[in-house]
Amino acid sequence: MVDGNNINPVLNTLDEIPKPRPDAKEIVGLVKSKGVISGYKLSDGRIVSKQEGVNLSNQGEIKGVGIAHRKGVEYLKSIPDGTEINNLSNLPTVKNSQEF
Protein backbone atom coordinates (compact mmCIF):
# COMPACT_ATOMS: atom_id res chain seq x y z
CA MET A 1 0.00 0.00 0.00
CA VAL A 2 1.49 3.31 -0.99
CA ASP A 3 0.86 6.44 1.09
CA GLY A 4 2.40 9.36 -0.73
CA ASN A 5 5.96 8.23 -1.35
CA ASN A 6 6.08 5.89 1.66
CA ILE A 7 5.32 2.18 1.57
CA ASN A 8 3.19 0.96 4.47
CA PRO A 9 5.76 -0.83 6.71
CA VAL A 10 3.26 -3.50 7.82
CA LEU A 11 2.46 -4.55 4.26
CA ASN A 12 6.16 -4.32 3.49
CA THR A 13 6.76 -7.31 5.81
CA LEU A 14 4.84 -9.49 3.34
CA ASP A 15 6.83 -10.87 0.42
CA GLU A 16 3.73 -11.53 -1.63
CA ILE A 17 -0.04 -11.18 -1.44
CA PRO A 18 -1.54 -13.75 -3.81
CA LYS A 19 -4.92 -12.99 -5.38
CA PRO A 20 -7.48 -15.41 -3.92
CA ARG A 21 -9.99 -17.23 -6.11
CA PRO A 22 -13.70 -16.60 -5.45
CA ASP A 23 -14.03 -20.01 -3.74
CA ALA A 24 -10.87 -19.58 -1.61
CA LYS A 25 -10.95 -20.98 1.92
CA GLU A 26 -10.09 -19.17 5.13
CA ILE A 27 -7.75 -20.30 7.88
CA VAL A 28 -9.85 -21.02 10.98
CA GLY A 29 -7.27 -22.61 13.28
CA LEU A 30 -3.58 -23.16 13.85
CA VAL A 31 -1.77 -26.47 14.31
CA LYS A 32 1.16 -26.08 16.68
CA SER A 33 4.05 -28.32 17.59
CA LYS A 34 5.90 -27.31 20.76
CA GLY A 35 4.32 -23.86 20.54
CA VAL A 36 5.37 -23.24 16.93
CA ILE A 37 2.88 -23.15 14.04
CA SER A 38 3.30 -26.28 11.94
CA GLY A 39 0.05 -26.16 9.98
CA TYR A 40 -3.34 -24.58 9.41
CA LYS A 41 -6.96 -25.71 9.64
CA LEU A 42 -9.01 -24.46 6.70
CA SER A 43 -12.68 -23.50 6.61
CA ASP A 44 -13.48 -26.71 4.70
CA GLY A 45 -12.10 -28.80 7.60
CA ARG A 46 -8.81 -29.75 5.97
CA ILE A 47 -5.61 -29.53 7.99
CA VAL A 48 -2.54 -28.70 5.95
CA SER A 49 1.13 -28.27 6.79
CA LYS A 50 2.71 -24.83 6.87
CA GLN A 51 4.31 -25.45 3.44
CA GLU A 52 1.04 -26.78 1.98
CA GLY A 53 -0.66 -23.62 3.25
CA VAL A 54 1.92 -21.45 1.46
CA ASN A 55 1.48 -23.49 -1.73
CA LEU A 56 -2.32 -23.26 -1.55
CA SER A 57 -2.13 -19.53 -0.93
CA ASN A 58 0.14 -19.13 -3.98
CA GLN A 59 -2.52 -20.95 -6.01
CA GLY A 60 -5.23 -18.57 -4.76
CA GLU A 61 -6.90 -21.22 -2.61
CA ILE A 62 -6.59 -19.36 0.73
CA LYS A 63 -7.83 -15.81 1.29
CA GLY A 64 -6.90 -13.14 3.81
CA VAL A 65 -3.21 -14.01 4.00
CA GLY A 66 0.08 -13.02 2.45
CA ILE A 67 3.37 -14.83 2.33
CA ALA A 68 6.32 -13.79 4.47
CA HIS A 69 9.57 -15.47 5.39
CA ARG A 70 11.83 -15.77 8.38
CA LYS A 71 15.24 -17.43 8.35
CA GLY A 72 14.60 -18.79 4.87
CA VAL A 73 11.26 -20.40 5.76
CA GLU A 74 8.04 -19.18 4.14
CA TYR A 75 4.88 -18.87 6.21
CA LEU A 76 1.46 -17.26 6.04
CA LYS A 77 0.66 -13.97 7.70
CA SER A 78 -2.63 -12.09 7.96
CA ILE A 79 -3.09 -9.20 5.58
CA PRO A 80 -3.41 -6.11 7.79
CA ASP A 81 -6.93 -4.73 7.65
CA GLY A 82 -7.21 -2.80 10.92
CA THR A 83 -9.10 -5.64 12.64
CA GLU A 84 -7.20 -7.81 15.10
CA ILE A 85 -9.93 -10.42 15.60
CA ASN A 86 -9.17 -12.06 12.24
CA ASN A 87 -5.38 -12.14 12.67
CA LEU A 88 -3.85 -15.60 12.53
CA SER A 89 -2.33 -15.06 15.97
CA ASN A 90 -5.86 -14.78 17.42
CA LEU A 91 -7.09 -18.08 15.97
CA PRO A 92 -7.56 -21.14 18.16
CA THR A 93 -5.03 -23.94 18.27
CA VAL A 94 -6.41 -27.20 16.88
CA LYS A 95 -5.23 -30.75 17.37
CA ASN A 96 -3.83 -32.66 14.46
CA SER A 97 -3.61 -36.43 14.28
CA GLN A 98 -0.76 -36.32 11.77
CA GLU A 99 2.72 -34.92 12.22
CA PHE A 100 4.18 -32.47 9.71
C-alpha positions in Angstrom: 0.0 0.0 0.0 1.5 3.3 -1.0 0.9 6.4 1.1 2.4 9.4 -0.7 6.0 8.2 -1.4 6.1 5.9 1.7 5.3 2.2 1.6 3.2 1.0 4.5 5.8 -0.8 6.7 3.3 -3.5 7.8 2.5 -4.5 4.3 6.2 -4.3 3.5 6.8 -7.3 5.8 4.8 -9.5 3.3 6.8 -10.9 0.4 3.7 -11.5 -1.6 0.0 -11.2 -1.4 -1.5 -13.8 -3.8 -4.9 -13.0 -5.4 -7.5 -15.4 -3.9 -10.0 -17.2 -6.1 -13.7 -16.6 -5.5 -14.0 -20.0 -3.7 -10.9 -19.6 -1.6 -10.9 -21.0 1.9 -10.1 -19.2 5.1 -7.8 -20.3 7.9 -9.8 -21.0 11.0 -7.3 -22.6 13.3 -3.6 -23.2 13.9 -1.8 -26.5 14.3 1.2 -26.1 16.7 4.1 -28.3 17.6 5.9 -27.3 20.8 4.3 -23.9 20.5 5.4 -23.2 16.9 2.9 -23.1 14.0 3.3 -26.3 11.9 0.0 -26.2 10.0 -3.3 -24.6 9.4 -7.0 -25.7 9.6 -9.0 -24.5 6.7 -12.7 -23.5 6.6 -13.5 -26.7 4.7 -12.1 -28.8 7.6 -8.8 -29.8 6.0 -5.6 -29.5 8.0 -2.5 -28.7 5.9 1.1 -28.3 6.8 2.7 -24.8 6.9 4.3 -25.4 3.4 1.0 -26.8 2.0 -0.7 -23.6 3.2 1.9 -21.5 1.5 1.5 -23.5 -1.7 -2.3 -23.3 -1.6 -2.1 -19.5 -0.9 0.1 -19.1 -4.0 -2.5 -21.0 -6.0 -5.2 -18.6 -4.8 -6.9 -21.2 -2.6 -6.6 -19.4 0.7 -7.8 -15.8 1.3 -6.9 -13.1 3.8 -3.2 -14.0 4.0 0.1 -13.0 2.5 3.4 -14.8 2.3 6.3 -13.8 4.5 9.6 -15.5 5.4 11.8 -15.8 8.4 15.2 -17.4 8.4 14.6 -18.8 4.9 11.3 -20.4 5.8 8.0 -19.2 4.1 4.9 -18.9 6.2 1.5 -17.3 6.0 0.7 -14.0 7.7 -2.6 -12.1 8.0 -3.1 -9.2 5.6 -3.4 -6.1 7.8 -6.9 -4.7 7.7 -7.2 -2.8 10.9 -9.1 -5.6 12.6 -7.2 -7.8 15.1 -9.9 -10.4 15.6 -9.2 -12.1 12.2 -5.4 -12.1 12.7 -3.9 -15.6 12.5 -2.3 -15.1 16.0 -5.9 -14.8 17.4 -7.1 -18.1 16.0 -7.6 -21.1 18.2 -5.0 -23.9 18.3 -6.4 -27.2 16.9 -5.2 -30.7 17.4 -3.8 -32.7 14.5 -3.6 -36.4 14.3 -0.8 -36.3 11.8 2.7 -34.9 12.2 4.2 -32.5 9.7 
